[in-house]
Amino acid sequence: MRYGFGVDIFGTEIKMGFFSESGELIEKWKIVTPLMQDGNRILPAIADDIERYMKEHHLYEDQIIGVGVGIPGPVNGSGVVNKCVNFGWGVFNIDRALAGLTGLNVKSSNIANLAGLGECWKGSGTDNMIFVAMNTGLGGAVVCDGAVVYGVNGGAGELGHMIINKEETEACTCGRKGCVEQYCSPVGIARMARRKLAATATPSVLRGSRRIFDFHEVVRAANNGDRLAVDVMNQVYDCAGHFLSNVCCVTNPDTVVLGGEFVRMGQPTLDGIAKAFHRYIFHANQNVRFQFAKLGTDACIYGAFKMVLDEFG
């Protein structure tokens, strides 16, 4: 029996998974993301933890297929990271760097692409889908015939940075204005609620002197019938339905899979986005299904190991 690791590098923590070659998740755990020294401690921390695990379980290099790594940024097919500002990373070859530290095969990609691959493999059971996940921002993956579309330099599936509002005056984190992420992300939802509070006199539980709230409170208020919050969430659903209808015109999937915070937001969110989607969709895509991700926050580590299995297995 051979094995492998799936790694999901996130802003505050790194999720690690140990898999059998059949795709069984044997064990998972987390370590803290060491952000000091401009992110230079991240890869050594992963390598050290893999070495620890292998020693504790009496594993040898020839038993390990490889290590799959998901990062929150674009990675090309050769393993070159094209900057990851949250970690202070510039442009370098992450596959080569981590392989040198571990002595194992390494393959990396964007976390959203890997989450989509994981869902396709062990989760949602469809080979043609759009995967979109709300976490800190809005990420996604395009899966066609069981394969993730990566693009020339790993930048495919950056769904959150499609521009849908040319009238937007505030800048997105990417520097442009009017990206989907500015409306369909945790920060975006809270921002729209604050805008609505400032522009109207509509009564709301969100009102209060200098009150700070997050998107969870907006969603909760909407689910409880708060009129202003309902209006905000309807805007969110409309934005999401609009941009997803355009994406589906390009790929013609059978399913849209919602992951990340979308799952926690519950059935009203899935129903609201699907309803808006069908107001905009081209007739050839009218039978697209909507469902929540089945693997939850484990989707990326599953996809990371599947990528390694495909590459080195």
C-alpha positions as CSV (number, residue, x, y, z in Angstrom):
1,M,0.0,0.0,0.0
2,R,1.2,3.5,-0.9
3,Y,0.2,6.8,0.6
4,G,0.3,10.5,0.2
5,F,-0.3,13.9,1.7
6,G,-2.7,16.7,0.9
7,V,-1.9,20.2,2.2
8,D,-4.2,23.2,2.3
9,I,-2.2,26.4,3.2
10,F,-4.6,29.0,4.6
11,G,-4.0,32.4,6.2
12,T,-4.0,31.3,9.8
13,E,-3.7,27.6,9.6
14,I,-2.4,24.8,7.4
15,K,-4.6,21.7,7.1
16,M,-2.8,18.4,6.5
17,G,-4.3,15.2,5.3
18,F,-2.8,11.7,5.0
19,F,-4.4,9.5,2.3
20,S,-4.2,5.9,1.1
21,E,-3.8,5.5,-2.7
22,S,-7.4,4.5,-2.9
23,G,-8.4,8.0,-1.7
24,E,-9.3,7.2,1.9
25,L,-8.6,10.1,4.2
26,I,-6.8,8.2,7.0
27,E,-6.0,11.2,9.3
28,K,-6.2,15.0,9.2
29,W,-4.8,17.7,11.4
30,K,-3.8,21.3,11.5
31,I,-0.7,23.4,12.2
32,V,-0.5,27.1,12.7
33,T,0.7,29.1,9.6
34,P,4.0,30.7,10.5
35,L,3.7,34.1,8.8
36,M,7.0,35.6,10.2
37,Q,10.0,36.3,8.0
38,D,7.9,37.1,5.0
39,G,6.4,33.6,4.9
40,N,9.8,32.0,4.7
41,R,9.0,29.6,7.5
42,I,5.8,28.1,5.9
43,L,7.4,25.5,3.7
44,P,9.9,24.4,6.3
45,A,7.0,24.0,8.8
46,I,5.2,21.8,6.4
47,A,8.3,19.7,5.7
48,D,9.0,19.3,9.4
49,D,5.5,18.2,10.1
50,I,5.5,15.6,7.3
51,E,8.8,14.3,8.6
52,R,7.4,14.1,12.1
53,Y,4.3,12.2,10.9
54,M,6.4,9.7,8.8
55,K,8.7,9.0,11.7
56,E,5.8,8.5,14.2
57,H,4.1,6.1,11.8
58,H,7.3,4.3,10.6
59,L,6.8,5.4,6.9
60,Y,9.5,5.4,4.3
61,E,9.9,7.6,1.2
62,D,9.3,4.8,-1.2
63,Q,5.8,4.3,0.4
64,I,4.8,8.0,-0.3
65,I,3.4,8.9,-3.7
66,G,3.9,12.6,-3.1
67,V,2.6,15.8,-1.5
68,G,-0.1,17.9,-3.0
69,V,-0.3,21.5,-1.9
70,G,-3.0,24.1,-2.3
71,I,-2.2,27.8,-1.9
72,P,-4.4,30.9,-2.1
73,G,-2.8,32.3,-5.3
74,P,-2.1,31.4,-8.9
75,V,0.3,28.5,-9.6
76,N,1.3,27.4,-13.1
77,G,1.7,23.9,-14.3
78,S,5.4,23.9,-13.5
79,G,4.8,24.8,-9.8
80,V,5.7,28.5,-10.1
81,V,3.8,30.7,-7.7
82,N,3.0,34.1,-9.2
83,K,3.0,36.0,-6.0
84,C,1.0,35.3,-2.9
85,V,0.7,38.7,-1.1
86,N,-0.9,37.3,2.1
87,F,2.3,35.3,2.8
88,G,4.8,37.8,1.4
89,W,5.7,35.4,-1.4
90,G,7.1,36.7,-4.7
91,V,7.6,34.5,-7.8
92,F,9.3,31.1,-7.1
93,N,8.9,27.4,-7.7
94,I,7.0,26.0,-4.7
95,D,7.2,22.4,-6.0
96,R,11.0,22.4,-6.3
97,A,11.4,24.2,-3.0
98,L,9.2,21.8,-0.9
99,A,10.6,18.7,-2.8
100,G,14.0,19.8,-1.7
101,L,12.9,20.0,1.9
102,T,11.1,16.7,2.0
103,G,12.8,14.5,-0.5
104,L,9.3,13.7,-1.9
105,N,7.4,14.4,-5.1
106,V,5.5,17.7,-4.8
107,K,2.7,19.2,-6.9
108,S,0.9,22.4,-6.1
109,S,-2.1,24.4,-7.4
110,N,-4.6,27.1,-6.3
111,I,-6.8,26.1,-3.3
112,A,-10.0,26.7,-5.1
113,N,-9.0,24.6,-8.1
114,L,-8.1,21.8,-5.8
115,A,-11.3,22.1,-3.8
116,G,-13.2,21.7,-7.1
117,L,-11.1,18.7,-8.1
118,G,-11.7,17.1,-4.6
119,E,-15.5,17.7,-4.9
120,C,-15.4,16.1,-8.4
121,W,-13.5,13.1,-7.2
122,K,-15.0,12.3,-3.8
123,G,-17.8,14.7,-3.2
124,S,-20.5,15.9,-5.5
125,G,-20.2,13.2,-8.1
126,T,-20.2,15.2,-11.3
127,D,-17.5,15.6,-13.9
128,N,-18.8,18.9,-15.3
129,M,-19.3,21.6,-12.8
130,I,-18.6,25.1,-11.6
131,F,-17.3,25.1,-8.1
132,V,-17.5,28.4,-6.2
133,A,-16.5,28.9,-2.6
134,M,-16.8,31.9,-0.3
135,N,-14.1,32.1,2.3
136,T,-12.1,35.3,2.9
137,G,-12.8,36.2,-0.7
138,L,-14.5,34.4,-3.5
139,G,-12.7,31.6,-5.4
140,G,-13.7,29.0,-7.9
141,A,-12.9,26.1,-10.2
142,V,-14.1,25.1,-13.6
143,V,-14.3,21.3,-14.0
144,C,-14.8,19.8,-17.5
145,D,-15.0,16.1,-18.1
146,G,-13.4,15.4,-14.7
147,A,-10.5,17.7,-15.3
148,V,-9.9,21.2,-13.7
149,V,-9.2,23.9,-16.2
150,Y,-6.0,25.7,-15.0
151,G,-5.3,28.0,-17.9
152,V,-1.9,29.1,-19.2
153,N,-0.4,30.2,-15.9
154,G,-2.9,28.8,-13.3
155,G,-5.2,31.8,-13.4
156,A,-8.3,30.0,-14.6
157,G,-11.2,29.9,-12.1
158,E,-10.6,33.3,-10.6
159,L,-14.4,33.8,-10.6
160,G,-14.3,36.4,-7.8
161,H,-12.5,38.9,-10.0
162,M,-15.0,39.0,-12.9
163,I,-16.2,42.6,-13.2
164,I,-20.0,42.9,-13.0
165,N,-20.4,46.5,-12.0
166,K,-18.8,49.2,-14.1
167,E,-20.2,51.9,-11.8
168,E,-18.4,50.8,-8.7
169,T,-16.3,53.5,-7.1
170,E,-14.4,51.5,-4.4
171,A,-11.5,49.3,-5.3
172,C,-11.3,45.5,-4.9
173,T,-8.3,44.0,-3.2
174,C,-7.0,43.2,-6.7
175,G,-7.0,46.9,-7.4
176,R,-9.8,47.0,-10.0
177,K,-13.4,48.1,-9.3
178,G,-16.7,46.2,-9.5
179,C,-15.4,42.6,-9.0
180,V,-17.9,39.9,-7.9
181,E,-15.9,39.5,-4.7
182,Q,-16.9,43.0,-3.7
183,Y,-20.5,41.8,-3.4
184,C,-20.4,38.1,-2.8
185,S,-17.9,37.7,-0.1
186,P,-18.0,38.2,3.7
187,V,-16.5,41.6,3.5
188,G,-18.6,42.5,0.5
189,I,-21.9,41.5,2.1
190,A,-21.1,43.6,5.3
191,R,-20.1,46.5,3.1
192,M,-23.3,46.4,1.1
193,A,-25.3,46.4,4.3
194,R,-23.4,49.4,5.6
195,R,-24.1,51.2,2.3
196,K,-27.8,50.4,2.6
197,L,-28.0,51.6,6.1
198,A,-26.4,54.9,5.1
199,A,-28.6,55.4,2.1
200,T,-32.0,54.6,3.6
201,A,-34.0,55.0,6.7
202,T,-35.3,51.5,6.6
203,P,-35.6,50.1,10.2
204,S,-33.2,47.2,10.9
205,V,-31.6,45.3,13.7
206,L,-28.3,46.2,12.1
207,R,-28.7,49.8,13.0
208,G,-27.0,51.3,16.0
209,S,-24.6,54.0,17.1
210,R,-21.2,53.1,15.5
211,R,-22.2,49.4,15.6
212,I,-19.8,47.0,13.9
213,F,-21.3,43.8,12.4
214,D,-20.1,41.0,10.1
215,F,-21.8,39.2,7.3
216,H,-23.1,36.4,9.6
217,E,-25.3,39.0,11.3
218,V,-26.6,40.2,8.0
219,V,-27.5,36.7,6.9
220,R,-29.1,35.9,10.3
221,A,-31.1,39.1,10.1
222,A,-32.3,38.3,6.6
223,N,-33.3,34.8,7.6
224,N,-35.3,36.3,10.5
225,G,-37.2,38.6,8.1
226,D,-35.3,41.9,8.6
227,R,-36.4,44.0,5.6
228,L,-33.1,45.8,5.0
229,A,-31.1,42.6,5.4
230,V,-33.4,40.8,3.1
231,D,-32.9,43.5,0.5
232,V,-29.1,43.2,0.9
233,M,-29.1,39.4,0.5
234,N,-31.4,39.7,-2.6
235,Q,-28.6,41.9,-4.1
236,V,-26.1,39.2,-3.2
237,Y,-28.2,36.5,-4.8
238,D,-28.7,38.6,-7.9
239,C,-25.0,39.3,-8.3
240,A,-24.1,35.6,-7.8
241,G,-26.9,34.4,-10.1
242,H,-25.8,36.9,-12.8
243,F,-22.2,36.1,-12.9
244,L,-22.7,32.4,-12.6
245,S,-25.1,32.5,-15.6
246,N,-22.3,34.1,-17.6
247,V,-19.8,31.5,-16.5
248,C,-22.2,28.7,-17.4
249,C,-22.5,30.1,-20.9
250,V,-18.8,29.4,-21.4
251,T,-18.6,25.9,-19.9
252,N,-22.1,24.4,-20.0
253,P,-21.8,22.4,-16.8
254,D,-24.5,20.2,-15.3
255,T,-24.0,21.5,-11.7
256,V,-23.0,24.6,-9.8
257,V,-21.5,23.5,-6.4
258,L,-21.4,26.1,-3.6
259,G,-18.7,25.7,-1.0
260,G,-17.1,27.5,2.0
261,E,-19.3,30.0,3.8
262,F,-22.1,29.4,1.3
263,V,-22.7,26.1,3.1
264,R,-23.0,27.7,6.5
265,M,-25.4,30.3,5.1
266,G,-27.9,27.6,4.5
267,Q,-30.7,26.6,2.1
268,P,-32.1,30.2,1.7
269,T,-28.8,31.2,0.1
270,L,-28.7,28.3,-2.3
271,D,-32.4,28.8,-3.3
272,G,-31.9,32.6,-3.7
273,I,-28.8,32.2,-6.0
274,A,-30.5,29.5,-8.1
275,K,-33.6,31.6,-8.5
276,A,-31.6,34.6,-9.7
277,F,-29.5,32.4,-11.9
278,H,-32.6,31.3,-13.8
279,R,-33.6,34.9,-14.4
280,Y,-30.5,35.4,-16.5
281,I,-29.5,32.0,-17.9
282,F,-29.3,31.2,-21.6
283,H,-31.8,28.4,-22.4
284,A,-29.1,25.8,-23.1
285,N,-28.1,25.9,-19.5
286,Q,-31.6,26.0,-17.9
287,N,-31.2,22.5,-16.4
288,V,-28.1,23.4,-14.4
289,R,-28.5,22.0,-10.8
290,F,-27.4,23.8,-7.7
291,Q,-26.0,22.0,-4.6
292,F,-23.8,22.5,-1.6
293,A,-20.3,21.0,-1.5
294,K,-20.2,17.5,0.1
295,L,-16.6,17.6,1.4
296,G,-16.9,20.9,3.3
297,T,-13.5,22.3,4.3
298,D,-11.7,19.0,3.4
299,A,-12.3,19.5,-0.3
300,C,-8.9,21.1,-0.9
301,I,-6.8,18.3,0.8
302,Y,-8.7,15.7,-1.2
303,G,-8.1,17.6,-4.4
304,A,-4.4,18.1,-3.5
305,F,-3.9,14.3,-3.1
306,K,-5.8,13.5,-6.2
307,M,-3.5,15.8,-8.2
308,V,-0.5,14.0,-6.8
309,L,-2.1,10.6,-7.6
310,D,-2.7,11.7,-11.2
311,E,0.8,13.1,-11.6
312,F,2.9,10.5,-9.8
313,G,0.7,7.5,-9.1
